[in-house]
């Protein structure tokens, strides 16, 4: 799909998601593939923020959408025109798609705000239960595969991948001696945990709202993967080929060990917690080596090493939330990536209330909120506005 047409298709999918509330499997796969590109997730969140959109409603309602779309389409039709350089052309598509999306969203506001057509439905609910969403695998050739439980085997030109019990396993023997090139990307959405066994035997657990890009087959004297979000690694030892996890904030390099990396972009956070072995953590022009029971984190623009209990930071892969003297803002931020809700604090001071406890991830959200409410003397309310859940916390 040409660059410009793909951007406009993505814009249409976001618009449909806002209006209808759901996409088909194929449409969702295409959107998830686009979200796997660094930077697109942040842009997507800004676009779907209803309050941001509403603040621009008056402007979008006066945009002549048919004329705007025609002008953009006319530009796209000149795809072979030599007067536009490749760089400027891609830039043109980027902003053209944005214009189409924003102009088209004026119709969204009409339906959302017109009481005769669609009324804003806000109801108070008692519970938010975990809703497991199927992860997406983007193969090296660009094929997008929804990892449904019934799809137990994935056959591609780079070999056979087993998909059983939420674990991906690569069959190197199926390559018949052929060298496989390219990278796959595993995308785990909100409300999911998935594992992958890489070609070198390394095992990776990927937390919800995370993605991992990795080679189909490791070659040479380096094993590099790229992480967005959180993952736990059990690295297969190979002294001749160090294993490196790359993130936007810092890198972790090992020979063979067990460790957890937390690098969610929206949290502006980077933590590496070591359970076994030894790792080197690098960020900008600084690096440290940590031992089991230590955690390296970026703090005040530098790396800091502290002593921790690794089980607190790795419990998620075993289906548990484990909080130890953690503030309520961080707790609800982590839980929102599992139960898919927005959080609102009526008083800012509530954000810093500390809590310690263990909650199973397959339990309803209110089980945790009830405990926090009783021990910290606060109140909470769960509402559902159209298709979006919101948790409001107050004194």
FIROPA-123254 format. One line per 5 residues: number of its first residue (from 1); their letters; for each residue y, z, x of C-alpha. Coordinates in steps of 0.5 Angstrom, whole numbers, padded with zeros to 4 digits. Each point is the difference from the previous one (the first is absolute). Last residue first. Layout:
! FIROPA-123254
NUM	a	Y/Z/X  ...;
END
This chain:
! FIROPA-123254
395	xxxxx	0023/0099/-0024  -0001/-0007/0000  -0005/-0006/0002  0000/-0007/-0004  -0006/-0004/0001;
390	xxxxx	0001/-0007/-0002  -0006/-0005/-0002  0002/-0008/-0001  -0003/-0005/-0005  0005/0001/-0005;
385	xxxxx	0003/0007/0002  -0005/0005/0000  0002/0007/0001  -0003/0006/0004  0004/0007/0000;
380	xxxxx	0000/0005/0005  0002/0007/0000  0001/0005/0006  -0002/0007/0001  -0003/-0001/0007;
375	xxxxx	-0007/0002/-0001  -0001/-0001/-0007  0004/-0007/0000  -0004/-0002/0007  -0007/0001/-0003;
370	xxxxx	0002/-0003/-0007  0003/-0006/0004  -0007/-0001/0004  -0004/0000/-0006  0005/-0004/-0003;
365	xxxxx	-0002/-0006/0004  -0007/-0001/-0003  -0006/0001/0005  -0003/-0006/0004  0004/0002/0006;
360	xxxxx	-0002/0007/0001  0005/0005/0001  0001/0005/0006  0005/0005/0001  0007/0002/0003;
355	xxxxx	0007/0000/-0003  0007/0000/0003  0006/-0001/-0005  0005/-0005/0004  0001/-0005/-0006;
350	xxxxx	0001/0006/-0005  0007/0001/0004  0002/-0007/-0002  0000/0002/-0008  -0002/-0005/-0005;
345	xxxxx	-0005/-0003/0004  -0003/-0007/-0002  -0006/-0003/0002  -0003/-0007/-0001  -0007/-0001/-0002;
340	xxxxx	-0006/-0004/0003  -0006/0005/0000  -0002/-0001/0008  0007/-0002/0003  0003/0005/-0004;
335	xxxxx	-0004/0006/0002  0003/-0001/0007  0007/0000/-0002  -0002/0006/-0005  -0002/0004/0006;
330	xxxxx	0006/-0002/0005  0005/0002/-0005  -0004/0006/-0002  0001/0003/0007  -0007/0001/0004;
325	xxxxx	-0002/0007/0002  -0007/-0003/0001  -0002/-0006/-0005  -0007/-0003/0000  -0001/-0006/-0005;
320	xxxxx	-0007/-0001/0000  -0005/-0007/-0001  -0003/0001/0007  0005/-0005/0003  0006/0004/-0003;
315	xxxxx	-0003/0006/0004  0002/-0003/0007  0007/0003/0001  -0002/0007/-0002  -0006/0000/0003;
310	xxxxx	0003/-0001/0007  0003/0007/0000  0006/-0001/0004  0004/0002/0007  0006/-0004/0001;
305	xxxxx	0002/-0006/0004  0007/-0003/0000  0002/-0007/0001  0008/-0002/0000  0005/-0003/-0005;
300	xxxxx	0001/0007/-0003  -0007/0001/-0002  -0006/-0005/0001  -0006/0003/-0001  -0006/0001/0005;
295	xxxxx	-0006/0005/-0003  -0004/0005/0004  -0007/0003/-0002  -0004/-0005/0005  0004/-0002/0006;
290	xxxxx	0007/-0004/0000  0003/-0005/0005  0007/-0001/0000  0005/-0006/0000  0007/-0002/0000;
285	xxxxx	0004/-0007/0001  0000/-0002/-0008  -0006/0004/-0002  -0007/0001/0003  -0006/0005/-0002;
280	xxxxx	-0006/0000/0005  -0006/0003/-0002  -0006/0005/0002  -0006/0001/-0003  -0002/0003/-0007;
275	xxxxx	0005/0002/-0006  0007/-0002/0002  0005/-0001/-0005  0005/-0005/0001  0007/0000/-0004;
270	xxxxx	0005/-0005/-0002  0005/0001/-0006  0006/-0003/-0003  -0004/0001/-0006  0001/-0007/-0003;
265	xxxxx	-0003/-0003/0006  -0006/0004/-0001  -0003/0001/0007  -0005/0006/0000  -0005/-0001/0006;
260	xxxxx	-0007/0004/0000  -0004/0001/0006  -0008/-0001/0002  -0001/-0002/0007  -0002/-0006/0005;
255	xxxxx	0004/-0004/0005  0007/0002/-0003  0007/-0003/-0001  0005/0002/-0006  0006/-0004/-0001;
250	xxxxx	0007/0002/-0003  0005/0000/-0006  -0002/-0007/-0003  -0007/0001/0001  -0005/-0003/0005;
245	xxxxx	-0007/0004/0001  -0003/-0002/0007  -0007/0000/0002  -0001/0000/0008  -0005/-0006/0002;
240	xxxxx	-0004/0002/0007  -0002/0007/-0002  -0003/-0002/-0006  -0001/0006/-0005  0000/-0002/-0008;
235	xxxxx	0006/0003/-0003  -0001/0005/-0006  0007/-0001/-0003  0004/0003/-0006  0005/-0004/-0004;
230	xxxxx	0007/0000/-0003  0005/-0004/-0002  0002/-0007/0004  -0005/-0001/0006  -0001/-0006/0005;
225	xxxxx	-0007/-0001/0004  -0001/-0001/0007  -0006/0000/0005  0002/-0002/0007  -0004/-0003/0006;
220	xxxxx	-0003/-0006/-0004  -0002/-0001/-0007  -0001/0004/-0006  -0002/-0004/-0006  0003/-0001/-0007;
215	xxxxx	0006/0003/0003  0004/0005/-0003  0005/0001/-0005  0000/0007/-0004  0004/0002/-0006;
210	xxxxx	0002/0006/-0004  0002/0002/-0007  -0006/0005/-0001  -0004/0002/0007  -0004/-0005/0004;
205	xxxxx	-0006/0003/0004  -0002/-0004/0006  -0007/0000/0004  0000/-0003/0007  -0007/-0004/0001;
200	xxxxx	0003/-0006/0004  0001/-0004/-0006  0004/0005/-0004  -0004/0004/-0005  0005/0001/-0006;
195	xxxxx	0002/0005/-0005  0004/0001/-0006  0004/0005/-0004  0003/-0002/-0007  0006/0002/-0005;
190	xxxxx	0006/-0004/0003  -0003/-0006/0003  -0004/-0001/0006  0001/-0006/0004  -0005/-0003/0005;
185	xxxxx	0003/-0005/0004  -0005/-0005/0004  0002/-0003/0007  -0002/-0007/0003  -0005/-0002/0005;
180	xxxxx	-0008/0000/0000  -0004/-0002/0006  -0006/-0003/-0003  -0007/0003/0003  -0003/0000/-0007;
175	xxxxx	0006/0003/-0004  -0005/0003/-0004  -0002/0005/0005  0007/0003/0000  -0001/0002/-0007;
170	xxxxx	0006/0004/-0002  0000/0006/-0004  0005/0002/-0006  -0001/0007/-0003  0002/0002/-0007;
165	xxxxx	-0007/0001/-0002  -0002/-0007/0002  0004/-0006/0003  -0004/-0004/0005  0004/-0005/0004;
160	xxxxx	-0004/-0007/0002  0003/-0004/0006  0007/-0004/0002  -0001/-0006/-0005  -0001/0005/-0006;
155	xxxxx	-0005/0004/-0004  0002/0006/-0003  -0006/0004/-0003  0000/0006/-0005  0005/-0003/-0005;
150	xxxxx	-0002/0005/-0006  0004/0006/0003  0006/-0005/0000  0004/-0001/0006  0005/-0005/-0002;
145	xxxxx	-0001/-0006/0005  0006/-0004/0003  -0001/-0006/0004  0005/-0001/0006  -0004/-0003/0005;
140	xxxxx	-0001/0007/0003  -0002/0003/-0006  0005/0005/-0004  -0004/0005/-0003  0002/0004/-0006;
135	xxxxx	-0001/0007/-0003  -0002/0001/-0007  0004/0005/-0004  -0003/0007/-0001  0004/0004/-0006;
130	xxxxx	0000/0007/0001  0002/0004/-0006  0007/0002/-0002  0000/0005/-0005  0004/0003/-0006;
125	xxxxx	0005/-0005/-0002  0007/0000/-0003  0002/-0007/-0002  0005/-0005/0001  0000/-0007/-0003;
120	xxxxx	0006/-0004/0001  0000/-0005/-0006  -0001/-0007/0000  0002/-0006/-0004  0005/0004/-0005;
115	xxxxx	0002/0005/0005  0003/-0005/0005  0001/0004/0006  -0007/-0002/0003  -0001/-0007/-0002;
110	xxxxx	0007/-0002/0002  0000/0004/0007  -0007/-0005/0001  0004/-0006/-0002  0005/0002/0006;
105	xxxxx	-0006/0000/0004  0000/-0007/0001  0007/-0001/0003  -0003/0006/0005  -0006/-0004/0001;
100	xxxxx	0003/-0007/0001  0005/0003/0005  -0005/0004/0004  -0004/-0007/0000  0006/-0004/0003;
95	xxxxx	0001/0006/0005  -0006/-0001/0003  -0001/-0007/-0001  0007/-0001/0004  -0002/0004/0006;
90	xxxxx	-0007/-0004/0001  0005/-0006/0000  0005/0003/0005  -0006/0001/0005  -0004/-0006/-0001;
85	xxxxx	0007/-0004/0001  0003/-0004/-0006  0003/-0007/0001  -0007/-0003/0000  -0001/0000/-0007;
80	xxxxx	-0008/0001/-0002  0001/0006/-0004  0005/-0003/-0004  -0003/0002/-0007  0001/0007/0002;
75	xxxxx	0008/-0001/0000  -0001/-0003/-0007  -0004/0006/-0003  0005/0004/0003  0006/-0004/-0004;
70	xxxxx	-0005/0000/-0006  -0001/0007/0000  0007/0002/0000  0002/-0005/-0006  -0006/0003/-0004;
65	xxxxx	0002/0007/0002  0008/0000/-0002  0001/0007/0003  0004/0004/-0005  -0006/0004/-0002;
60	xxxxx	-0001/0001/0008  0007/0003/0001  0000/0005/-0006  -0007/0003/0002  0002/0001/0007;
55	xxxxx	-0001/0008/-0001  -0006/-0001/-0004  -0004/-0003/0006  0002/0006/0004  -0003/0004/-0005;
50	xxxxx	-0006/-0004/-0001  -0002/0001/0007  -0005/-0006/0000  0004/-0004/0005  0001/0005/0004;
45	xxxxx	-0007/0002/0001  -0002/-0007/0001  0005/-0001/0006  -0003/0006/0003  -0007/-0003/-0001;
40	xxxxx	0002/-0006/0003  0002/0002/0006  -0006/0000/0004  -0005/-0006/-0003  -0005/0004/-0004;
35	xxxxx	0004/-0001/-0007  -0001/-0007/0000  -0007/0001/0000  0000/0005/-0005  0004/-0005/-0005;
30	xxxxx	-0005/-0006/0001  -0006/0005/-0001  0004/0003/-0006  0001/-0007/-0003  -0007/-0002/0001;
25	xxxxx	-0003/0007/-0003  0005/-0002/-0006  0007/0004/0000  0002/0006/-0004  0006/0004/-0003;
20	xxxxx	0002/-0006/-0005  0008/0000/0002  0000/0003/0007  -0006/-0003/0002  0002/-0007/-0002;
15	xxxxx	0006/0000/0004  -0003/0003/0006  -0005/-0006/-0001  0006/-0005/-0001  0003/0002/0007;
10	xxxxx	-0007/-0001/0003  0000/-0007/-0002  0007/-0001/0002  -0002/0002/0007  -0006/-0004/0000;
5	xxxxx	0004/-0006/-0002  0005/0001/0006  -0006/0001/0005  -0004/-0006/-0002  -0007/0002/-0003;
END
